[in-house]
Amino acid sequence: MSYLALYRKWRPMVFKDVVEQEHVIKTLSNSVMTGRVAHAYLFCGTRGTGKTTTAKIFSRAVNCLDPVDGDPCNQCEICKGILNGSILDVIEIDAASNNSVDNVRDIRDEVVYTPSKAKYRVYIIDEVHMLSTGAFNALLKTLEEPPSHVIFILATTEPHKLPATILSRCQRFDFRRIPVDSITKRVEYIAKESGVKIQREASTLIAKLSDGALRDAISILDQCISLGKEELTYEDVLKITGIVKDTFVFEMVEYIINKQVEGILNHIDKLIMDGKSINQFVSDLIFYYRNLLICSTTKNPEEIIDVSEDAIKKMKKQCEKMETFELVTAIKELSSLEAALKWSTHPRILLETALIKLSEDSLNLKDSFIEDRVKSLEKKLSHLLSKGISIKEDSNSEKKGKKAKETSKSIDNTSKNADEKVSSNKKTAGSMKGLKVWEDILKDIKDSGRMALYTYLMDTKIVEIDDKFIGVVFGEGQSFAKMCLMKPENIEILETRLCECLGKEVRIKCIDEEEVVDNAQEEKDELIEKAQYIAKKCDASLNIIDE
């Protein structure tokens, strides 16, 4: 007999063997026991989570002559006939290769016939989202009101591609990604039953690489067992899958942080000479930066990141050398590289260029960020939120003569002008017109589909600094949103919208809320000091009243 792949050999035969999908199997087994079987089901979820397996178990369970607690017995004539393919009442269809209207018409013509031996004729349509629009329309009526002896089970990884008319006619079940711990236990069990020992580090690595898909994990295990070793180690899995050690990735990030171009190039050369996959390495590097970002932004990263305590400590130490925006930038740059590698004939050159650029840009980005921050702090806001100031001459000043009166009058005029200017700026910055313009701009950005930019701006307000500059004010805890807005492409979009709404050329400045108050108070104090200085020089007495 030819060799049977492990994922087929260990495919669950009853509901209780399906891993981590209790919410689905409990409902299905109960429906079998109570006889409340629907005419159409939709199984959704990522690959390798048990959709087709569950559909096959269910097809046997509803037809089984002697079901046990909702599970098929797998021993009766019907179960054995479905398993060995001698009973043709359970039909599996691959919608990817049978997606035309004619294929669906064949199904529509067949459903009128009663099953040959089983109670139900069951159609399992895999990857149903691949059906054409015409095929969906042809299936619609049959799916809505099939004969009582027909059950449809549709399986898909992309339910959003299905028409609403199809979704509304099915009972939907969403299959979850399988946790690392559950996959690890299953891998170790299958390895043991296959007569092979496997180290916990190796089984955990296989589970992580599978990305929540048990079938992928079993396929990797099958490949590792082919090495012919009695015990599988962490190193064996690394060799089979073509990935690198965590220490290799850690060292590469250290080189990038420290701008050690020679170390980066030597590490890439070692990667190539060891026959490792560049695409897989870039994917690992993205995932590592994601872990760094979590360490940088959360108090308890170990609750989210599934790595050793020692690895967490190393990542936290690396985070001290990097800003959050640098980690985000690195992830974006590497994601772009990952996409470009799929079409490149020179992946090594692309990798070298990207990592060297990343190491050079890390310092430049930081310098640019600090420079913009200093400029925004140095820029004084006009007297928003400040109070008007009036200055009155004391009655004793009449004794000071004509010169003192003229000086006092001059001070009054200066103060009055300042008051008018403050009031004017305050009115402009806080006017209802300004608020309405900002609301309209935010709505326009949201309606245009720029949800990321809208998210950065939704809790902000604007103030008019002067005729040429508009300040976008960020509140406490919005430093990340402010950093993201300061990207040139976002600034350009916002300035364009503001210019259109205000009817004049303006520039954007990103500022913190406390800067508005501080600068206004500073202007107020400065004006008072000047008034007092002039009064002192002219030997004039004055009272300052805060209105």
C-alpha positions as CSV (number, residue, x, y, z in Angstrom):
1,M,0.0,0.0,0.0
2,S,1.3,3.5,-0.9
3,Y,2.3,5.8,1.9
4,L,-0.5,7.9,3.4
5,A,0.4,11.4,4.5
6,L,0.1,12.0,8.2
7,Y,-2.5,14.7,8.0
8,R,-4.7,12.2,6.1
9,K,-3.9,9.3,8.4
10,W,-4.7,11.3,11.5
11,R,-7.7,13.1,10.2
12,P,-10.4,13.1,13.0
13,M,-13.1,10.4,12.6
14,V,-15.5,11.7,15.2
15,F,-16.5,15.1,16.5
16,K,-14.6,14.8,19.8
17,D,-11.3,14.5,18.0
18,V,-11.6,17.8,16.3
19,V,-9.2,20.2,18.0
20,E,-10.4,23.5,19.6
21,Q,-13.7,23.9,17.8
22,E,-16.0,22.9,20.7
23,H,-18.5,25.7,19.8
24,V,-19.1,24.1,16.4
25,I,-19.0,20.3,17.2
26,K,-21.3,20.7,20.2
27,T,-24.0,22.4,18.0
28,L,-23.7,19.9,15.2
29,S,-23.7,16.8,17.4
30,N,-26.8,18.1,19.3
31,S,-28.5,18.6,16.0
32,V,-27.8,15.0,15.0
33,M,-29.1,13.7,18.4
34,T,-32.3,15.8,18.3
35,G,-32.9,15.4,14.6
36,R,-32.9,19.2,14.0
37,V,-30.8,19.0,10.9
38,A,-30.8,22.1,8.7
39,H,-30.7,22.0,4.9
40,A,-27.6,24.2,4.4
41,Y,-24.5,25.0,6.5
42,L,-21.6,27.4,6.0
43,F,-18.2,26.6,7.5
44,C,-15.8,29.5,7.6
45,G,-12.3,29.8,8.8
46,T,-8.6,29.9,7.8
47,R,-6.9,26.8,6.3
48,G,-6.2,23.8,8.4
49,T,-8.8,24.5,11.1
50,G,-11.0,21.5,10.4
51,K,-13.8,22.7,8.1
52,T,-13.7,19.9,5.6
53,T,-13.0,17.3,8.3
54,T,-16.0,18.4,10.3
55,A,-18.2,18.4,7.1
56,K,-17.2,14.8,6.4
57,I,-17.9,13.7,10.0
58,F,-21.2,15.4,9.9
59,S,-22.1,13.8,6.6
60,R,-21.6,10.4,8.1
61,A,-23.3,11.3,11.4
62,V,-26.6,12.3,9.8
63,N,-26.6,9.0,7.8
64,C,-25.2,6.7,10.4
65,L,-27.4,3.7,11.4
66,D,-26.1,3.7,15.0
67,P,-24.8,7.1,16.0
68,V,-23.2,7.5,19.4
69,D,-23.9,10.8,21.2
70,G,-24.1,12.5,17.9
71,D,-20.9,10.9,16.5
72,P,-20.9,8.5,13.6
73,C,-20.1,4.9,14.6
74,N,-17.8,4.4,11.6
75,Q,-18.6,0.7,11.8
76,C,-22.0,0.4,10.1
77,E,-22.6,-0.3,6.5
78,I,-23.4,3.3,5.6
79,C,-20.3,4.8,7.5
80,K,-18.0,2.3,5.9
81,G,-19.5,2.9,2.5
82,I,-19.0,6.6,2.8
83,L,-15.4,6.2,4.0
84,N,-14.4,3.9,1.2
85,G,-16.3,5.7,-1.5
86,S,-18.6,2.9,-2.4
87,I,-21.7,4.9,-1.4
88,L,-22.1,7.9,-3.6
89,D,-24.6,9.8,-1.6
90,V,-21.9,12.1,-0.1
91,I,-20.5,14.2,-2.9
92,E,-17.4,16.4,-2.5
93,I,-17.0,19.2,-5.0
94,D,-14.1,21.6,-5.4
95,A,-15.6,24.9,-6.4
96,A,-12.2,26.2,-7.5
97,S,-12.2,23.9,-10.5
98,N,-16.0,23.4,-10.9
99,N,-17.2,27.0,-10.7
100,S,-19.3,27.4,-13.8
101,V,-23.0,27.7,-14.2
102,D,-23.1,24.3,-15.9
103,N,-21.5,22.6,-12.9
104,V,-24.2,24.0,-10.6
105,R,-26.9,23.1,-13.0
106,D,-25.8,19.5,-12.8
107,I,-26.2,19.6,-9.1
108,R,-29.6,21.2,-9.4
109,D,-30.7,18.4,-11.8
110,E,-29.4,15.7,-9.4
111,V,-30.9,16.8,-6.2
112,V,-34.4,15.7,-7.2
113,Y,-33.3,12.0,-7.0
114,T,-33.4,10.3,-3.7
115,P,-30.3,8.8,-2.1
116,S,-29.3,5.3,-3.2
117,K,-28.6,3.9,0.3
118,A,-28.2,6.7,2.8
119,K,-30.9,8.8,4.4
120,Y,-29.5,12.1,3.1
121,R,-27.7,13.1,-0.1
122,V,-24.9,15.5,1.2
123,Y,-23.1,18.0,-1.0
124,I,-19.8,19.3,0.4
125,I,-18.7,22.3,-1.7
126,D,-15.2,23.4,-0.8
127,E,-13.8,26.9,-1.5
128,V,-17.4,27.9,-2.4
129,H,-16.3,31.6,-2.8
130,M,-14.7,30.6,-6.1
131,L,-18.1,30.1,-7.7
132,S,-18.9,32.6,-10.5
133,T,-21.7,35.0,-10.1
134,G,-23.8,33.0,-12.5
135,A,-23.1,29.8,-10.6
136,F,-24.3,31.5,-7.3
137,N,-27.5,32.6,-9.0
138,A,-28.1,29.1,-10.3
139,L,-27.5,27.6,-6.8
140,L,-29.7,30.2,-5.0
141,K,-33.1,28.7,-5.4
142,T,-32.0,25.1,-4.9
143,L,-30.1,26.2,-1.7
144,E,-33.2,28.0,-0.4
145,E,-35.7,25.2,-0.9
146,P,-33.9,21.9,-1.5
147,P,-35.7,18.5,-1.3
148,S,-36.0,17.2,2.3
149,H,-33.3,14.5,1.6
150,V,-30.6,17.0,0.6
151,I,-28.1,18.8,2.8
152,F,-25.6,21.4,1.5
153,I,-22.3,22.0,3.4
154,L,-20.4,25.0,2.0
155,A,-16.8,25.6,3.2
156,T,-14.8,28.7,2.6
157,T,-11.8,30.7,3.8
158,E,-13.2,34.0,2.5
159,P,-16.9,34.3,3.5
160,H,-16.9,38.0,2.7
161,K,-16.9,37.1,-1.0
162,L,-20.2,35.2,-0.8
163,P,-23.4,37.0,-1.8
164,A,-25.7,38.0,1.1
165,T,-28.4,36.0,-0.6
166,I,-26.3,32.8,0.0
167,L,-25.2,33.8,3.5
168,S,-28.8,34.3,4.6
169,R,-29.8,30.8,3.6
170,C,-27.2,29.0,5.6
171,Q,-26.4,28.3,9.3
172,R,-23.0,29.8,9.7
173,F,-20.2,28.4,11.8
174,D,-16.8,30.2,12.2
175,F,-13.8,28.0,12.8
176,R,-11.2,29.6,15.1
177,R,-7.4,29.5,14.6
178,I,-6.0,26.7,16.8
179,P,-3.8,27.9,19.7
180,V,-0.1,27.0,19.8
181,D,-0.5,24.9,23.0
182,S,-3.2,22.7,21.4
183,I,-1.2,22.2,18.2
184,T,1.9,21.4,20.2
185,K,0.1,18.7,22.2
186,R,-1.4,17.2,19.0
187,V,2.0,17.2,17.2
188,E,3.6,15.4,20.2
189,Y,0.8,12.8,20.3
190,I,1.1,12.0,16.6
191,A,4.9,11.9,16.8
192,K,4.7,9.5,19.8
193,E,2.2,7.3,17.9
194,S,4.5,7.3,14.9
195,G,7.3,6.0,17.0
196,V,9.4,9.2,17.0
197,K,10.5,11.3,20.0
198,I,10.3,15.1,19.6
199,Q,11.7,17.8,21.9
200,R,9.3,20.3,23.3
201,E,11.2,23.2,21.7
202,A,10.8,21.4,18.3
203,S,7.1,20.8,18.7
204,T,6.5,24.3,19.8
205,L,8.4,25.7,16.9
206,I,6.3,23.6,14.5
207,A,3.1,24.9,16.2
208,K,4.3,28.5,15.8
209,L,5.2,28.0,12.1
210,S,1.8,26.6,11.4
211,D,0.1,29.9,12.2
212,G,-3.0,28.3,13.7
213,A,-3.5,25.6,11.1
214,L,-3.2,22.1,12.5
215,R,-2.9,20.5,9.0
216,D,0.2,22.7,8.3
217,A,1.8,21.6,11.6
218,I,1.2,17.9,10.8
219,S,2.7,18.3,7.3
220,I,5.8,19.9,8.8
221,L,6.1,17.0,11.3
222,D,5.7,14.6,8.4
223,Q,8.6,16.2,6.6
224,C,10.7,16.2,9.7
225,I,10.0,12.5,10.4
226,S,11.3,11.8,6.9
227,L,14.8,12.6,8.2
228,G,14.8,9.1,9.7
229,K,15.9,10.2,13.2
230,E,14.7,8.6,16.4
231,E,14.4,12.0,18.1
232,L,13.6,15.3,16.4
233,T,15.3,18.4,17.7
234,Y,14.9,22.2,17.4
235,E,17.7,22.2,14.9
236,D,16.0,19.6,12.7
237,V,12.9,21.7,12.4
238,L,15.1,24.8,11.5
239,K,16.8,22.8,8.7
240,I,13.6,21.4,7.3
241,T,11.7,24.7,7.2
242,G,14.6,26.9,6.1
243,I,14.3,29.4,8.9
244,V,17.0,30.9,11.2
245,K,17.5,30.9,14.9
246,D,16.0,33.6,17.1
247,T,19.5,34.6,18.1
248,F,20.3,35.2,14.4
249,V,17.4,37.6,14.1
250,F,18.3,39.3,17.4
251,E,21.9,39.9,16.1
252,M,20.6,41.3,12.8
253,V,18.5,43.8,14.6
254,E,21.4,44.8,16.8
255,Y,23.5,45.5,13.7
256,I,20.6,47.6,12.3
257,I,20.3,49.6,15.6
258,N,24.0,50.2,15.8
259,K,24.3,51.1,12.1
260,Q,26.9,48.3,11.6
261,V,26.7,47.8,7.8
262,E,29.5,45.3,7.7
263,G,27.8,43.1,10.3
264,I,24.5,43.3,8.3
265,L,26.2,42.2,5.1
266,N,28.1,39.4,6.8
267,H,24.9,38.1,8.4
268,I,23.1,38.2,5.0
269,D,26.0,36.3,3.4
270,K,25.7,33.6,6.2
271,L,22.0,33.4,5.6
272,I,22.5,32.7,1.9
273,M,25.4,30.3,2.3
274,D,23.4,28.2,4.8
275,G,20.6,27.9,2.2
276,K,18.0,29.7,4.2
277,S,15.0,31.3,2.7
278,I,15.2,35.0,2.2
279,N,11.4,35.4,2.2
280,Q,11.1,33.4,5.4
281,F,13.8,35.4,7.0
282,V,12.1,38.7,6.1
283,S,8.8,37.3,7.5
284,D,10.7,36.3,10.8
285,L,12.2,39.8,10.9
286,I,8.8,41.5,10.6
287,F,7.4,39.3,13.4
288,Y,10.4,40.1,15.6
289,Y,9.9,43.8,15.1
290,R,6.2,43.2,16.0
291,N,7.3,41.6,19.2
292,L,9.6,44.6,19.9
293,L,6.7,46.9,19.3
294,I,4.6,45.0,21.8
295,C,7.4,45.1,24.4
296,S,7.7,48.8,23.8
297,T,4.0,49.6,24.2
298,T,2.7,47.2,26.8
299,K,3.5,46.5,30.5
300,N,3.1,42.7,30.3
301,P,4.3,41.6,26.9
302,E,4.7,38.0,28.0
303,E,0.9,37.7,28.1
304,I,0.9,38.4,24.3
305,I,4.2,37.2,23.0
306,D,4.8,33.4,23.3
307,V,8.6,33.4,23.8
308,S,10.9,32.6,26.7
309,E,11.5,34.9,29.7
310,D,15.1,35.4,28.6
311,A,14.0,36.5,25.1
312,I,11.6,39.0,26.6
313,K,14.4,40.5,28.6
314,K,16.6,40.8,25.5
315,M,13.8,42.5,23.5
316,K,13.0,44.9,26.3
317,K,16.7,45.9,26.4
318,Q,16.6,46.5,22.6
319,C,13.5,48.6,22.9
320,E,15.4,51.0,25.1
321,K,17.5,52.0,22.1
322,M,14.5,52.6,19.7
323,E,11.5,54.8,19.6
324,T,8.0,53.5,18.9
325,F,7.8,55.3,15.5
326,E,11.1,53.6,14.5
327,L,9.6,50.2,15.1
328,V,6.5,51.0,13.1
329,T,8.6,52.4,10.3
330,A,10.7,49.2,10.3
331,I,7.6,47.0,10.1
332,K,6.3,49.0,7.1
333,E,9.6,49.0,5.3
334,L,10.0,45.2,5.7
335,S,6.5,44.5,4.7
336,S,7.1,46.4,1.5
337,L,10.2,44.4,1.0
338,E,8.3,41.1,1.6
339,A,5.9,42.0,-1.2
340,A,8.7,43.1,-3.6
341,L,10.6,39.8,-3.1
342,K,7.8,37.8,-4.6
343,W,8.6,39.3,-8.1
344,S,12.3,40.0,-7.8
345,T,15.0,38.0,-9.6
346,H,17.6,39.4,-7.2
347,P,16.2,38.9,-3.7
348,R,19.6,39.2,-2.0
349,I,20.3,42.6,-3.4
350,L,16.9,43.9,-2.3
351,L,17.4,42.5,1.2
352,E,20.9,44.1,1.5
353,T,19.6,47.5,0.2
354,A,16.6,47.5,2.5
355,L,18.5,46.6,5.7
356,I,21.3,49.1,5.0
357,K,18.6,51.8,4.3
358,L,16.8,50.8,7.5
359,S,20.0,51.2,9.6
360,E,20.8,54.6,8.0
361,D,17.2,55.9,8.3
362,S,16.8,55.0,12.0
363,L,19.0,57.9,13.1
364,N,17.8,60.2,10.4
365,L,14.2,59.6,11.4
366,K,15.0,60.3,15.0
367,D,16.8,63.5,14.2
368,S,13.9,64.7,12.0
369,F,11.4,63.9,14.7
370,I,13.4,65.8,17.4
371,E,13.9,68.7,15.0
372,D,10.1,69.0,14.3
373,R,9.4,68.6,18.0
374,V,11.7,71.5,18.9
375,K,10.3,73.7,16.2
376,S,6.8,73.1,17.4
377,L,7.7,73.9,21.0
378,E,9.6,77.1,20.0
379,K,6.7,78.4,18.0
380,K,4.5,80.7,20.1
381,L,0.8,80.4,19.7
382,S,-1.3,83.6,19.5
383,H,-3.3,84.4,22.6
384,L,-5.7,81.6,22.5
385,L,-7.4,80.9,25.8
386,S,-5.6,83.9,27.3
387,K,-7.6,86.7,29.1
388,G,-7.7,90.3,28.1
389,I,-5.6,92.9,30.0
390,S,-6.5,96.5,30.8
391,I,-4.2,99.1,32.5
392,K,-5.6,102.0,34.5
393,E,-3.6,105.0,35.9
394,D,-3.6,105.6,39.6
395,S,-5.1,108.9,40.8
396,N,-1.8,110.0,42.3
397,S,-0.2,110.1,38.8
398,E,-1.8,113.5,38.2
399,K,1.1,114.9,40.3
400,K,3.6,113.6,37.9
401,G,3.0,116.2,35.3
402,K,2.1,116.3,31.7
403,K,4.9,113.9,30.6
404,A,3.7,111.2,32.9
405,K,0.1,111.6,31.7
406,E,1.2,111.3,28.1
407,T,3.3,108.2,28.9
408,S,0.4,106.6,30.8
409,K,-1.9,107.4,28.0
410,S,0.5,105.8,25.6
411,I,0.7,102.7,27.8
412,D,-3.2,102.6,27.8
413,N,-3.2,102.8,24.1
414,T,-0.6,100.0,23.8
415,S,-2.6,97.9,26.2
416,K,-5.8,98.6,24.4
417,N,-4.2,97.5,21.1
418,A,-2.9,94.4,22.7
419,D,-6.3,93.7,24.1
420,E,-7.9,94.0,20.7
421,K,-5.3,91.8,19.2
422,V,-5.8,89.1,21.8
423,S,-9.5,89.3,21.4
424,S,-9.2,89.1,17.7
425,N,-6.9,86.0,17.8
426,K,-9.0,84.4,20.4
427,K,-12.1,84.9,18.4
428,T,-10.5,83.5,15.2
429,A,-9.1,80.4,17.0
430,G,-12.2,79.5,18.8
431,S,-14.9,80.7,16.4
432,M,-17.8,78.5,15.4
433,K,-16.7,78.8,11.8
434,G,-13.3,77.3,12.6
435,L,-14.9,74.3,14.4
436,K,-17.3,73.7,11.5
437,V,-14.5,73.8,9.0
438,W,-12.6,71.2,11.0
439,E,-15.7,68.9,11.3
440,D,-16.3,69.2,7.6
441,I,-12.6,68.3,6.8
442,L,-12.7,65.3,9.1
443,K,-15.9,64.1,7.5
444,D,-14.4,64.5,4.1
445,I,-11.3,62.5,5.1
446,K,-13.5,59.7,6.5
447,D,-15.8,59.6,3.5
448,S,-12.8,59.4,1.2
449,G,-11.7,56.1,2.9
450,R,-8.6,57.5,4.6
451,M,-9.6,55.8,7.9
452,A,-6.0,55.7,9.3
453,L,-5.7,59.5,8.9
454,Y,-9.2,60.1,10.3
455,T,-8.3,58.0,13.4
456,Y,-5.2,60.2,14.0
457,L,-7.3,63.4,13.8
458,M,-10.7,62.4,15.3
459,D,-9.9,63.7,18.8
460,T,-8.0,66.9,17.7
461,K,-8.9,70.5,17.2
462,I,-7.4,73.3,15.2
463,V,-6.3,76.8,16.1
464,E,-5.1,79.7,13.9
465,I,-1.5,80.6,14.7
466,D,-1.3,83.4,12.2
467,D,-2.4,84.0,8.6
468,K,-0.1,81.3,7.2
469,F,-0.1,78.6,9.9
470,I,-2.8,76.4,11.3
471,G,-2.1,74.4,14.5
472,V,-3.5,70.9,14.9
473,V,-3.8,70.5,18.7
474,F,-3.3,67.0,20.2
475,G,-4.4,66.2,23.8
476,E,-2.7,64.1,26.4
477,G,-1.9,60.6,25.4
478,Q,-2.0,61.4,21.6
479,S,1.7,61.4,21.0
480,F,1.5,58.4,18.7
481,A,-1.3,60.0,16.6
482,K,0.7,63.2,16.4
483,M,3.8,61.3,15.2
484,C,1.8,59.5,12.5
485,L,0.2,62.7,11.3
486,M,3.7,64.3,10.9
487,K,4.4,62.1,7.9
488,P,4.8,64.2,4.8
489,E,2.0,62.4,2.9
490,N,-0.5,63.0,5.7
491,I,0.5,66.6,6.1
492,E,0.1,67.2,2.4
493,I,-3.4,65.7,2.4
494,L,-4.5,67.8,5.3
495,E,-2.9,71.1,4.0
496,T,-4.7,70.6,0.7
497,R,-8.1,70.1,2.4
498,L,-7.5,73.2,4.7
499,C,-6.5,75.4,1.8
500,E,-9.7,74.4,-0.1
501,C,-11.9,75.1,2.9
502,L,-10.3,78.3,4.0
503,G,-9.7,79.7,0.6
504,K,-6.1,80.6,1.2
505,E,-2.6,79.0,1.4
506,V,-1.9,77.7,4.9
507,R,0.7,75.3,6.5
508,I,0.2,72.8,9.2
509,K,2.0,72.7,12.6
510,C,1.4,69.8,15.0
511,I,1.3,71.0,18.6
512,D,0.4,69.7,22.1
513,E,-2.6,71.0,24.1
514,E,-0.4,72.2,26.9
515,E,1.7,74.2,24.5
516,V,-1.3,76.4,23.7
517,V,-1.8,77.3,27.4
518,D,1.8,77.7,28.1
519,N,2.5,80.0,25.2
520,A,-0.6,82.1,25.9
521,Q,0.5,82.7,29.5
522,E,4.0,83.5,28.3
523,E,2.7,86.2,26.0
524,K,0.6,87.6,28.8
525,D,3.5,87.7,31.2
526,E,5.7,89.3,28.6
527,L,3.2,92.1,28.0
528,I,2.8,92.8,31.7
529,E,6.6,93.0,32.1
530,K,6.9,95.5,29.3
531,A,4.2,97.7,30.7
532,Q,5.7,97.7,34.1
533,Y,9.1,98.6,32.6
534,I,7.8,101.5,30.7
535,A,5.8,102.8,33.7
536,K,8.9,102.5,35.9
537,K,11.1,104.5,33.4
538,C,8.5,107.2,33.2
539,D,8.0,107.3,36.9
540,A,4.2,106.5,36.4
541,S,2.0,104.5,38.7
542,L,-0.4,101.9,37.2
543,N,-2.8,99.2,38.2
544,I,-3.1,95.9,36.2
545,I,-6.5,94.4,36.3
546,D,-7.1,90.8,35.1
547,E,-10.5,90.9,33.6
